[in-house]
Amino acid sequence: MWFICGLWSLRISNAEVLQRADTRRDLMKSVIAKQIQFVGYVLRKESLENLVLTGKVEGHRVCGCQRLTFLR
């Protein structure tokens, strides 16, 4: 029992734990892969998200200063 209690006080870095478990951090890779899949899904559809991502919003921009808001 004393051996188990002694492990709680050890300070081991995350890198060393991953090395001991013989594994790598793959969470960021999977998150990026899911983001790329989502962007591909959005670009294949004709939707508002597609227009926003590609920047092809129809119309023209009004020249001049910024419009007044209700706070002013």
BALOBA-1460 file (C-alpha; in Angstrom, 3 decimals):
// residues 72
<rec num="1" residu="m" x="0.000" y="0.000" z="0.000"/>
<rec num="2" residu="w" x="2.845" y="2.387" z="0.726"/>
<rec num="3" residu="f" x="4.038" y="1.974" z="-2.885"/>
<rec num="4" residu="i" x="0.711" y="3.171" z="-4.317"/>
<rec num="5" residu="c" x="0.577" y="6.168" z="-2.001"/>
<rec num="6" residu="g" x="4.101" y="7.108" z="-2.991"/>
<rec num="7" residu="l" x="3.122" y="7.385" z="-6.676"/>
<rec num="8" residu="w" x="0.732" y="10.237" z="-6.025"/>
<rec num="9" residu="s" x="3.587" y="12.488" z="-4.915"/>
<rec num="10" residu="l" x="5.700" y="11.897" z="-8.033"/>
<rec num="11" residu="r" x="5.882" y="14.679" z="-10.607"/>
<rec num="12" residu="i" x="5.966" y="13.245" z="-14.112"/>
<rec num="13" residu="s" x="5.602" y="15.396" z="-17.201"/>
<rec num="14" residu="n" x="2.906" y="14.703" z="-19.768"/>
<rec num="15" residu="a" x="5.552" y="13.961" z="-22.386"/>
<rec num="16" residu="e" x="7.082" y="11.272" z="-20.179"/>
<rec num="17" residu="v" x="3.679" y="9.705" z="-19.491"/>
<rec num="18" residu="l" x="2.979" y="9.557" z="-23.231"/>
<rec num="19" residu="q" x="6.412" y="8.053" z="-23.836"/>
<rec num="20" residu="r" x="5.864" y="5.403" z="-21.154"/>
<rec num="21" residu="a" x="2.454" y="4.557" z="-22.632"/>
<rec num="22" residu="d" x="4.033" y="4.430" z="-26.097"/>
<rec num="23" residu="t" x="1.417" y="6.748" z="-27.570"/>
<rec num="24" residu="r" x="1.187" y="10.225" z="-29.084"/>
<rec num="25" residu="r" x="-1.140" y="13.173" z="-28.846"/>
<rec num="26" residu="d" x="-3.546" y="12.773" z="-31.706"/>
<rec num="27" residu="l" x="-6.354" y="14.989" z="-30.478"/>
<rec num="28" residu="m" x="-5.248" y="18.079" z="-32.409"/>
<rec num="29" residu="k" x="-4.817" y="16.047" z="-35.578"/>
<rec num="30" residu="s" x="-8.335" y="14.668" z="-35.280"/>
<rec num="31" residu="v" x="-9.798" y="18.124" z="-34.539"/>
<rec num="32" residu="i" x="-8.103" y="19.609" z="-37.620"/>
<rec num="33" residu="a" x="-9.276" y="16.695" z="-39.755"/>
<rec num="34" residu="k" x="-12.874" y="17.239" z="-38.582"/>
<rec num="35" residu="q" x="-12.615" y="20.969" z="-39.332"/>
<rec num="36" residu="i" x="-11.379" y="20.230" z="-42.851"/>
<rec num="37" residu="q" x="-14.246" y="17.777" z="-43.358"/>
<rec num="38" residu="f" x="-16.738" y="20.398" z="-42.197"/>
<rec num="39" residu="v" x="-15.349" y="23.053" z="-44.540"/>
<rec num="40" residu="g" x="-15.571" y="20.593" z="-47.427"/>
<rec num="41" residu="y" x="-19.170" y="19.847" z="-46.494"/>
<rec num="42" residu="v" x="-20.052" y="23.551" z="-46.355"/>
<rec num="43" residu="l" x="-18.347" y="24.333" z="-49.667"/>
<rec num="44" residu="r" x="-20.304" y="21.592" z="-51.466"/>
<rec num="45" residu="k" x="-23.649" y="23.092" z="-50.420"/>
<rec num="46" residu="e" x="-25.318" y="26.242" z="-51.679"/>
<rec num="47" residu="s" x="-25.915" y="27.983" z="-48.371"/>
<rec num="48" residu="l" x="-25.213" y="31.127" z="-46.424"/>
<rec num="49" residu="e" x="-22.167" y="29.492" z="-44.817"/>
<rec num="50" residu="n" x="-20.735" y="28.815" z="-48.281"/>
<rec num="51" residu="l" x="-21.192" y="32.467" z="-49.251"/>
<rec num="52" residu="v" x="-19.505" y="33.635" z="-46.063"/>
<rec num="53" residu="l" x="-16.528" y="31.266" z="-46.419"/>
<rec num="54" residu="t" x="-15.928" y="32.075" z="-50.074"/>
<rec num="55" residu="g" x="-16.601" y="35.799" z="-49.676"/>
<rec num="56" residu="k" x="-19.031" y="35.926" z="-52.602"/>
<rec num="57" residu="v" x="-21.749" y="37.948" z="-50.942"/>
<rec num="58" residu="e" x="-23.803" y="39.806" z="-53.520"/>
<rec num="59" residu="g" x="-24.389" y="43.517" z="-53.345"/>
<rec num="60" residu="h" x="-22.123" y="46.477" z="-52.906"/>
<rec num="61" residu="r" x="-20.519" y="48.127" z="-49.975"/>
<rec num="62" residu="v" x="-21.644" y="51.626" z="-49.043"/>
<rec num="63" residu="c" x="-18.829" y="54.134" z="-49.157"/>
<rec num="64" residu="g" x="-18.276" y="56.586" z="-46.348"/>
<rec num="65" residu="c" x="-18.039" y="56.352" z="-42.613"/>
<rec num="66" residu="q" x="-19.604" y="53.686" z="-40.452"/>
<rec num="67" residu="r" x="-23.332" y="53.993" z="-39.867"/>
<rec num="68" residu="l" x="-24.513" y="55.248" z="-36.511"/>
<rec num="69" residu="t" x="-25.674" y="52.622" z="-34.045"/>
<rec num="70" residu="f" x="-28.346" y="52.836" z="-31.399"/>
<rec num="71" residu="l" x="-25.671" y="53.358" z="-28.723"/>
<rec num="72" residu="r" x="-24.740" y="56.731" z="-30.129"/>
